[in-house]
Amino acid sequence: MKEIVKKIIKYFKDKYPNPKTALNYQTPFQLLIATIMSAQTTDKQVNKVTEELFKKYSKPEDFMKLNYKELEEEIKTIGLYKNKSKYIIESSKMIVKDYDGKVPNTRNQLIKLKGVGRKTANVVLANVFNQEAIAVDTHVFRVSNRLGLVNTNNRNKVEVGLMEVIPDNYWIKFHHWLIFHGRKVCKARNPLCEKCKLSPYCKYFNGKIKGG
């Protein structure tokens, strides 16, 4: 496994040399809000909404003054917008009340916020606090299982499994690499296996060609 992981990392380093989140943000709080909004919604659509939203409201103090209906109107093109408006407003209140208006920088504190699970917490920790973490979204889940880096239907176990096989100094980058590869090549439907340079190491591809 170690040798395969080395080859996968080398490929990713060449293919995606500067990996970073596709969500647009300027502050830790803005990334938190954008990530909450990104559940079951594309980053592209989130960026469209936040481009205008963050011009009006950029700090937790701004959002906590809104009522649910006001924010719903602002983000209604986002999936699950009603629930997300509640999460954003309630999380903003908690940040102001419990954390002096600053986004907390530990996972335990982050997951206490409304609408924030391990994935969202890890995105924030990795991207704004530079803490080594692996956020498991649908692409990370799919691609890591297909490659055979993990073998589980449990997202938390995917995170733990990747942390066991990937060197910790690559956790942040590897998370982004799996997302990029999932979007561009290892798609949910009709993955581009014949064009994928990782096919020799891929459990999914080798299972297909062997009839497994």
C-alpha positions in Angstrom: 0.0 0.0 0.0 2.8 2.4 0.8 4.3 2.2 -2.6 0.9 2.6 -4.3 0.2 5.7 -2.1 3.6 7.2 -3.1 2.7 6.7 -6.8 -0.7 8.3 -6.3 0.7 11.3 -4.5 3.3 11.8 -7.2 0.7 11.7 -9.9 -1.5 14.2 -8.0 1.4 16.5 -7.3 2.1 16.7 -11.0 -1.6 16.9 -12.1 -2.9 19.3 -9.5 0.2 21.3 -8.2 -1.7 24.0 -6.2 -4.8 22.4 -4.7 -7.1 24.6 -2.7 -10.9 24.9 -2.0 -13.0 26.1 -4.9 -15.2 28.1 -2.5 -14.5 31.9 -2.5 -14.0 33.6 0.8 -11.9 36.3 2.5 -12.3 35.4 6.2 -12.6 32.2 8.3 -16.2 33.1 9.0 -17.0 33.5 5.3 -15.5 30.0 4.5 -17.6 28.5 7.4 -20.8 30.0 5.9 -19.9 29.0 2.4 -19.1 25.4 3.5 -22.4 25.1 5.4 -24.2 26.3 2.2 -22.3 23.8 0.0 -24.0 20.7 1.3 -25.8 19.1 -1.6 -25.0 22.2 -3.7 -22.1 22.8 -6.1 -19.3 25.1 -5.1 -20.0 27.1 -8.3 -23.6 27.8 -7.2 -22.5 28.7 -3.7 -19.9 31.2 -5.1 -22.6 32.8 -7.2 -24.7 33.4 -4.0 -21.9 34.5 -1.7 -20.6 37.0 -4.2 -23.6 39.2 -3.5 -24.4 37.9 0.0 -21.0 38.8 1.4 -21.3 42.4 0.1 -24.3 42.9 2.3 -23.3 40.7 5.3 -19.8 39.6 6.0 -19.5 39.1 9.8 -21.4 37.0 12.3 -22.7 40.2 13.8 -24.4 41.0 10.5 -26.0 37.6 10.1 -27.3 37.3 13.7 -29.5 40.3 13.1 -31.4 38.7 10.3 -34.5 36.6 10.6 -34.8 33.3 8.9 -37.1 34.6 6.1 -34.7 37.4 5.2 -31.8 35.0 4.8 -33.9 32.5 3.0 -34.6 35.1 0.4 -30.9 35.8 -0.1 -29.9 32.1 -0.5 -33.1 30.5 -2.0 -31.2 29.2 -5.1 -29.2 27.0 -2.7 -30.4 23.5 -1.9 -31.9 23.0 1.5 -31.9 26.8 1.9 -34.5 26.9 4.7 -32.5 24.7 7.0 -29.2 26.4 6.1 -30.6 29.9 6.8 -31.4 28.7 10.4 -27.9 27.1 10.8 -26.1 30.2 9.6 -28.1 32.6 11.8 -27.9 30.3 14.9 -24.2 29.6 14.3 -23.5 33.4 14.0 -25.2 34.0 17.3 -23.1 31.3 19.0 -19.9 32.7 17.5 -20.7 36.1 18.9 -21.9 34.9 22.3 -19.5 32.1 23.0 -16.4 32.9 20.9 -16.1 36.7 21.0 -17.1 36.9 17.3 -14.3 34.7 16.1 -14.6 31.3 14.4 -13.2 28.7 16.8 -10.1 26.8 15.7 -10.7 23.4 17.2 -12.9 20.6 15.9 -14.7 20.1 19.2 -15.7 23.7 19.3 -16.7 23.9 15.6 -19.0 20.9 15.6 -21.0 22.6 18.4 -22.1 25.2 15.9 -25.5 24.6 14.1 -25.1 22.8 10.8 -21.4 22.0 11.3 -20.3 18.3 11.2 -16.9 16.8 10.9 -16.7 17.6 7.1 -17.4 21.3 7.5 -15.2 21.5 10.6 -12.3 19.9 8.8 -12.7 22.1 5.7 -12.3 25.2 8.0 -9.5 23.7 10.0 -7.5 22.8 6.9 -8.1 25.8 4.8 -8.0 28.7 7.2 -6.1 27.3 10.3 -3.7 25.1 8.3 -4.4 22.2 10.6 -3.8 18.8 8.9 -7.3 17.3 8.4 -9.2 15.3 5.8 -12.7 16.5 5.0 -14.8 13.6 3.5 -17.3 14.9 0.9 -19.0 12.8 -1.8 -15.9 12.9 -4.0 -13.4 12.0 -1.3 -15.7 9.2 -0.3 -16.2 7.8 -3.8 -12.6 8.1 -5.1 -10.9 6.8 -2.0 -13.1 3.7 -2.0 -12.6 3.2 -5.8 -8.9 3.4 -5.5 -8.9 0.9 -2.7 -7.3 3.3 -0.2 -10.3 2.5 2.1 -13.1 0.0 2.0 -16.1 1.3 3.9 -19.5 2.9 3.6 -19.0 4.9 6.8 -17.8 8.5 6.2 -16.0 8.7 9.5 -14.2 5.4 8.8 -13.2 6.8 5.4 -11.5 9.8 7.2 -9.8 7.5 9.7 -8.7 5.1 7.0 -7.2 7.8 4.9 -5.4 9.2 7.9 -3.8 5.8 8.4 -2.5 5.4 4.9 -1.7 9.0 3.8 1.3 10.8 5.4 -0.1 13.5 7.6 1.8 16.3 5.8 -0.3 15.5 2.8 -3.8 15.3 4.4 -4.9 18.8 3.3 -3.6 18.4 -0.2 -4.9 14.9 -0.6 -8.4 15.9 0.3 -8.4 18.5 -2.4 -6.7 16.1 -4.9 -9.5 13.5 -4.4 -12.1 16.2 -5.0 -10.5 17.5 -8.2 -10.0 13.9 -9.5 -13.6 13.1 -8.6 -14.9 16.1 -10.5 -12.7 15.8 -13.6 -12.0 12.1 -14.0 -13.4 9.7 -11.4 -17.0 10.9 -11.9 -19.9 9.3 -10.1 -21.5 8.2 -13.3 -19.3 7.1 -16.3 -15.9 7.6 -14.7 -13.2 8.2 -17.3 -11.2 5.0 -16.4 -9.5 4.6 -19.8 -8.1 8.1 -19.5 -7.1 7.8 -15.9 -3.4 7.5 -15.1 -4.3 5.9 -11.8 -6.0 2.9 -13.4 -3.1 0.5 -12.7 -3.5 1.1 -9.0 -7.3 1.3 -9.0 -9.4 -1.4 -7.3 -12.5 -0.3 -9.1 -10.9 -0.3 -12.6 -9.1 -3.6 -12.1 -12.3 -5.2 -10.8 -14.1 -4.1 -14.0 -11.5 -5.5 -16.4 -11.4 -8.8 -14.5 -15.2 -8.9 -14.4 -15.3 -8.3 -10.7 
